Structure formats: structure tokens, C-alpha cells
Amino acid sequence: MPTAVGTFEEDREATAAADELMRAGFADTTISLATAAAEAAPPAAVADEGGGGLVRGIAIGAVLGAAVGLIIGVTNIAVPGAGALASSSPLYLTILGTVVGAALGGLIGALADLSLPPPRAAPAPGAAGEELLVTVHAADEASARRAAEILGQHHARRLTIAPG
């Protein structure tokens, strides 16, 4: 499938060319607009190779859980829904808090390791002197030549037809 590629300096020229291509019968799924200086997309998820989030989560959860369990056990704070548990020994509540805290902390830490990278604002097409590319995946050589002709009518700086 041959591909016609046109390079534009202005966003409005590239958009007008794409609109004209669609009016000429090219399907919108065969037309692409992109900046010539487009950066590689970041990976969808970034994992911490050492599992640092999991280990940190378990450690922090265990410490906080133990502290909360000890405080509840020592002060006999009534926890809603845990009447008999609140009257248990401080040692039992400390151990229970450590286990529950470590489990929850480990889960949160593991999920944090698989977090998505922070969103980055993409530059506006055609901003700061970037060139815009309009590509058309044509069904045959004649359609690719017709697409290149339309791109040229809309002031494409460079035109290329890549064989399919």
C-alpha cells in the first residue's frame, strides 16, 4: 500500500489538506497528522525493577499498623464494630496491627510500582516551528499520486510517495 507524505509549516494548511483528502474520497482512517519532531511515547506503565515500592509499603504498613494496634490495646479505645477485639491484650493488637498494616502497605506499594507516568502536556501542532506531516495510506499508486497532488495544492513544502 503506497503512502503519500506531505510536510507543512502551518496547522491550518495541514488540516485543510486533510479535509480536502476526505472530500476526494480518502477514508479518514487512512489519513494521519503528526508533528515531524514527535517524541517517542512513554511506556504505558513503569515498573520499579527492584520492587522498592512493595518492600517500602510492607515496612511502613507494618510500623504504622503496630503503632495503631499498640495504641488501641494500651488505651482501650473502642473501635466501632470491634468491641471484643478492643478489649484484647496490647500484644495481640500490636501483632494484628503489624500483619494487617504490612499486608495493606505491601498492596499499596506494589500498586505504586505499576503507576502510570505523570501526564505531559503535548505541544500544540505546528508550535515553535515544528513541521506537520500529513500521511495518506493509499490503495494503489494512482491514489497515492492523487493524494500527493492534493497535498501539493495545499502548499506542502515537501512531498514524498513511499512505495507499499
C-alpha positions in Angstrom: 0.0 0.0 0.0 1.8 3.2 -1.1 1.9 6.2 1.2 1.9 9.9 0.3 3.6 12.2 2.8 3.4 16.0 2.8 5.2 18.4 5.2 3.5 21.6 6.2 4.6 24.6 8.3 1.1 25.7 9.3 -1.5 23.8 11.2 -4.4 25.3 9.1 -2.7 24.2 5.8 -2.3 20.6 7.1 -5.9 20.5 8.3 -7.2 21.9 5.1 -5.3 19.3 3.1 -6.7 16.5 5.3 -10.2 17.9 4.8 -9.7 18.0 1.0 -8.4 14.5 1.0 -11.6 13.3 2.8 -13.8 15.2 0.3 -11.8 13.5 -2.5 -12.8 10.1 -1.2 -9.9 9.1 1.1 -11.2 7.5 4.3 -10.3 9.3 7.5 -8.7 6.1 8.8 -6.1 6.3 6.0 -5.1 10.0 6.8 -2.8 10.9 9.7 -1.5 14.2 11.0 1.6 14.3 13.2 4.4 16.7 14.2 7.7 15.9 12.4 9.6 16.2 15.7 7.3 13.9 17.6 8.9 12.2 20.6 8.6 8.5 21.3 5.6 7.8 23.5 6.4 6.9 27.1 5.6 3.3 28.2 2.1 2.8 29.4 3.3 1.7 32.8 6.6 1.9 34.5 7.6 -0.8 37.0 10.2 -0.4 39.7 12.6 -3.2 38.8 13.7 -3.7 42.4 10.2 -3.9 43.9 11.1 -1.0 46.1 7.5 0.1 46.5 6.4 -3.3 47.7 9.2 -3.5 50.3 8.7 0.1 51.4 4.9 -0.4 51.6 5.3 -3.5 53.8 7.8 -1.8 56.1 5.8 1.4 56.5 2.5 -0.5 56.9 3.9 -2.9 59.5 5.3 0.0 61.6 2.1 2.1 61.4 -0.1 -1.0 62.0 1.9 -2.0 65.0 1.7 1.6 66.4 -2.0 1.8 65.9 -2.6 -1.7 67.4 -0.4 -0.8 70.4 -2.2 2.5 71.0 -5.6 0.8 70.7 -4.5 -2.0 73.1 -2.9 0.2 75.7 -5.6 2.9 75.8 -8.5 0.5 75.2 -10.0 2.8 72.6 -13.3 1.4 71.4 -13.2 0.7 67.7 -16.7 0.6 66.1 -17.6 -2.9 65.2 -14.6 -4.4 67.1 -15.9 -4.5 70.7 -14.3 -7.7 71.9 -11.1 -7.0 69.9 -10.6 -3.7 71.6 -10.5 -5.3 75.0 -7.8 -7.8 73.8 -4.3 -7.6 75.1 -2.0 -4.9 73.7 0.4 -7.5 72.4 -2.3 -9.3 70.4 -3.5 -6.0 68.9 0.1 -4.9 68.1 0.8 -8.2 66.3 -2.6 -7.9 64.5 -1.9 -4.3 63.5 1.5 -5.3 62.2 0.1 -8.1 60.0 -2.8 -6.0 58.6 -0.6 -2.9 58.1 2.1 -4.9 56.3 -0.5 -6.5 54.0 -2.2 -3.2 53.1 1.1 -1.4 52.9 2.5 -4.1 50.6 -0.5 -3.9 48.3 -0.4 -0.1 48.1 3.4 -0.3 47.5 3.0 -2.8 44.7 0.3 -0.8 43.0 2.5 2.3 43.3 5.3 0.4 41.5 2.9 0.0 38.5 1.7 3.6 38.4 1.3 5.4 35.2 3.9 8.1 34.4 2.7 11.7 35.1 0.9 13.2 32.1 2.9 15.5 29.9 1.4 18.4 28.0 1.9 17.8 24.3 3.0 20.9 22.3 0.3 22.3 20.0 0.7 21.0 16.4 2.8 23.4 14.5 4.1 25.2 17.6 7.6 26.6 17.8 8.4 26.0 14.2 7.6 22.3 14.2 6.7 20.8 10.9 3.5 18.9 10.4 3.3 15.7 8.5 0.2 14.5 6.7 0.4 10.9 5.6 -2.1 9.1 3.4 -2.1 5.3 3.0 -3.5 4.9 -0.5 -4.9 1.7 -2.0 -2.8 1.9 -5.1 -0.1 4.0 -6.9 -2.6 6.2 -8.8 -4.4 7.1 -5.5 -1.1 7.9 -3.9 -0.3 10.3 -6.7 -3.7 11.9 -6.4 -3.2 12.3 -2.6 0.2 13.9 -3.3 -1.4 16.3 -5.8 -3.9 17.4 -3.2 -1.2 17.8 -0.6 0.7 20.0 -3.1 -2.3 22.2 -3.8 -2.4 23.0 -0.1 1.3 24.2 -0.1 3.1 21.1 1.2 6.8 22.0 1.5 8.0 18.5 0.7 6.1 15.7 -1.0 7.1 12.0 -1.0 5.4 8.9 -2.2 6.7 5.8 -0.5 6.1 2.5 -2.3 4.0 0.0 -0.5 
